[in-house]
């Protein structure tokens, strides 16, 4: 399963973690294809594979120290998650926060799938490692568990030791970091990774609850997740195909044929990714329109023709819808 792109904040936190343990920035970022200047950009996004390579660098350079990933996870404070973290803080109860958080888990830095179950007096959060690379399974389980503990710590304003923690990992010789960070000694060598806490906690109100703010934040989470997913998967392939021939943008049937599928199948898959062919075509047209206007040597008629508009008036109308101003005014403002 492909993962959507993610915020580069996690790279910043992990790189600083490495530096605090004696590693250089170059050692942390080796093989990731990431530039150190990215660490200064709070809005930058990366591929999940780039973060995995950074994690491999840390694991190999720092060596195996049981519980080290828990210390890395503690650095993932709620404000590091952006709008996702603010949405959780604004939720009325811990149950609302948990449901919202799991619904938009792809906006976090977790590599585990997570699922909440309720059994009797217990609430059990399962951490599914099916998509976690084998060589990073121990460190990432610790990191994601540490991040989970930090989120809970901030939502309640204090440490709340779980009833028990079950891990698929073999029991290490030294468990002191586990006990110190989690509050209980985990049960190792279990069939599943489970974080178990009292079910009654789910109904506790949160101090910073604001249902209206939570609703607004959730809408932003929806939009952010849709935008990230559009940059990956089939949508990225469609966008690339559209950009290949800006002078004659292919239609739905042509793109579907190029991708060896029917137009109906293409529509269905794009819908599953939260987008449509029309939206992607509009996005590409807007991008190309700005680039062509930046040239300064083409008439509006020529630009409209290259973008596939039969009438220049249709292009002008579309551009005003995109940018709020006519194309010539936009062109002058850019100059």
N, C-alpha and C positions, 0 to 999 in steps of 0.2 A: 504494500500500500504506500503510495507516494504521500509525502507530508507537504503541507503548504509552507511557503516561506515564513520566516519568523524574524522577530526583532533581533537586532544585533546587540541588544543590551546584555543578553546572556554571555556573548563573547567578551564583552567588557568585564563582566563580573568574574568570569573564569580566568581571563588573562590577569586580572588583578590578584586573584587567588594564587595563580602560579607565581607571580612576582613576589607576593608575600612569603612564598615558600622557596625563594631563591632562584627562580627561573627568569630568564630574559624574555622580553616581548617576542623576539625572533624565535626562541625555542618554543614558546606557546603557540605561535601562529604558523610554524613550519608545515608546509604541505597543504595549508588550508586555502591558499589563493587569496587570502585576506591581507589588506594593507593596514599597518598600525594606525594610519590616519582615520580609518573607519571607526576607531574607538572613540573619536571625538564627536561623532555624528549620532545624536540620539534617535534620529528617524531612519537610520540605515536598516536594511533587511538583508538576510543571508539565507542560504540553503541549509537544510538540516544536516546534510553530509559535511558541510564545512564545520559546523559545531562538533559533529562526531569526531572529525579529525583532530580538532583542538583538544577534545576530551582524551583521545588516544595519546596525544602528546603529554598531557598532564599525567595520565596513568603510567606511561612508560618512564617519564622523567622523575616522578616523585616516588615511584615504587609502590609496592603493596603495603598499605598501612590500614588495617581494619577500622572502618568508621570515618576515614578521611573525607569521603564523599558527603557525609552528614554535615561536616563543617563548611563545605562548599555550598550545600543547599541552604544553610542558615543565612547566606548572603542575599537570597532571593526574597527581598522584602516586597510587600504588596505594591509599593510605588514603582517597582521595577517592571511590573506587568502592564503599566499604562492603564487604559480604560477598563481592562478586565479586572484589575485590582480595585479600581474605584467602584466598579459595579458590585463587587462582593461586599465592600465596606458599606455600601448604601442599602444592602438587602435588609429586609425586616427581621429575619431570623437566620440562624445558622443553616437550617434546612433549605431556605430560599437561596442562601449564598452557595451551598453545596450543589444544588441543582443547576443554578446558573453557571457556576464554575465548571462543572462537568459538561454542560451543554456547549460551552465554548472553550473546551480544553485545548483545542488547536491554537489558541491565542497565547498559550503559556509556553514554557520551555521544556515541559515534561516529554519524555520519550515513551513512558508507559501509558497504556490505555487504562482508564480508571472507571470503576463502576461501584455505585453505592447500593448496598442491600440492608434491609432491616429484618432482624430475627429476634423475636421476643424483646428483651430489654437491651439488645445490642444493635449497634449500627456498625456495619463492616464495609470498609472501603477496600476494594480489590485493586491491586496494581498488576496489570497484565503485561508480561514482558515478551509477548510473542513477536513484537516488532523491534525488540532491543537486540543489537548485535551481541553475539556471544562473548566477544572479548571485552566488552564494556559492561556486561550484565551486573557485576558487583558494584562498580563505582557508580553507575547510573541509578541503580536501585537506591543506593545511599543518598545520592544527590537529589533524586525526586522525592524520596521520603523526607529528607531534610527540608526541602522546599515546602512540602505539605505541612510539616510541623511549624514552620515559620508563618505560613498563612494562618493556621489555626491560632497561633500565639498572638498575632496582631488582631485578628477578629475579636478575640475574647479579652485581650489586654493582659494575658497572663499565661503561664504554662499550665496545660491540662494533660497530665500523663494519661495515656490510653489504658484500657483494660488489659490489652495484650497486643503484641505485634508478632505476626508469623511471617517468616522469610524463607525463601527457597534456597538461600545460601547455606553453605556448610558452616558450622560454627567455628569462628577463628579462635586462635589461642588467647588473644587479648580482646576482651569485650568491653573494656572500660569506657571507650568513647561512645559505644552504643548505649550503655546505661546512662551516661552523663547527658547525652543529647536527647534520647527518647524518654527517659524517665523510668523505664522498665527494661529488664533484660529480654530481648527478643527470643522467640522460639525458632531455632534454626532447623534447616533441613525439612521444611514443611512442603506440602503439595502446592500451596499458593502463597502469594505475597498479600497479606491482609493486615490492615490497620483497624483495630477494633476499639470502639469507644462507647460510652453509655448512650443509648438511644435518646434519652431525655435531653441531651445537649442540643439535639436538632431543633428543638422548639424554643430554645433560649433566644430572647431578643438581642439584637446587636446594638451597641451604644450609639453608633453613627447612622442608624437606619433612616432612610428617606426613600419610601416607595416610588415617588415620582422621579427622583434622581436615578434610582435603580432602573426604572423603565427606560429613561433616556439613554443611560449607559448601555443597556442591553441592545438598543437599536444601533448604537455606534459599534458595538461588538459584532452585530450582524453584518454591517456594511464593511467593517475592517476585514472580517474573515472572508467575505465574498470577494473583496479586492485581491487578497493574497492568493486565494484559490484560482482566480482568473489568470494569474501569472504562471500557473503550473498546468500540467496535464494537457488534456485535449485543447483547452482554450488557448494555451501558449502555442500549440502547433497550428491552430487556425489563424491566430494573429500573425505568426511567422509567414504563413502562406499568403495572407492578404498583403503583407509588406513586400513580398517578392516582386510584385508587379503593380506599382502605384499608378502607372499610366492606364491600366485596365483592370480594375479591381474585380476579381472573380466573384460569381454569385454563389449561392448556397449549393446548388447542384454541382458546380465545378469543384468547389472545395471538398465536398463529400466524395466525389469521384477520385480526387487526388489522394484522399485519405483511405480509399478502398472501403467505403461504407455508403449506405443509402442516406439521403438527406433526412429521412425520418430518424434513423439511428443517430445521426450527428446532432439533430435537435435534442433528442432524448439525453444523450451524454452531456451536452452543454448545459442542459437544464439541471442535471444532477450536480454540476459544478457551480451552479448558481448564476449562470449567465445565458446568453443567447447569441445566435449568429448576428442578429441585427445590432445588438449592443457592441459586439466586437468590431463589426464593420464601422459603426459610428466612432468608436474609440480610435481605430486606425485612421479614419478620414480626418478626425480632429488633429491627430499627431502630424499627419502629412500636410494638412492645411497650414499649420503653424510653421513647419519647415519650409514649405514652398513660398509662403508670404515673406519669410526671412530672407529669401534670395533677393527679393526686390526687383527682379528682372522679368517676372511673369505677370501678365494681365489677369484679372479676375476670371475672364472667360477661359484662359488657358488652364488656370488652376482648377476651375470647376470641371473642365473636360477631363483632366488627369485624375480627378477624384470620382469620376463616373456620374456626374450630374448632367442631365440633359439641358438644363437651363441655369444660367448664372444666378438668377433670382433664387432658385432653390438652394444653391450653395450659400448665398448671403444670408438667407433665412436660417439655415442650419447653423452657420457660424455664430450668428447672434444668439441662438439658443445655447450654444456651447459656452461662449465667452461673455455674453451680455453686451457686446459692442459689435458694430459692423467690421468686416475684415480689414478695410483700409485704416480705420481708426486704431485697431489693434496693431497693425503694422507700424503706424507712426509712433505709437507708445513704446514699442519694442526698440525702435531706433533711438 
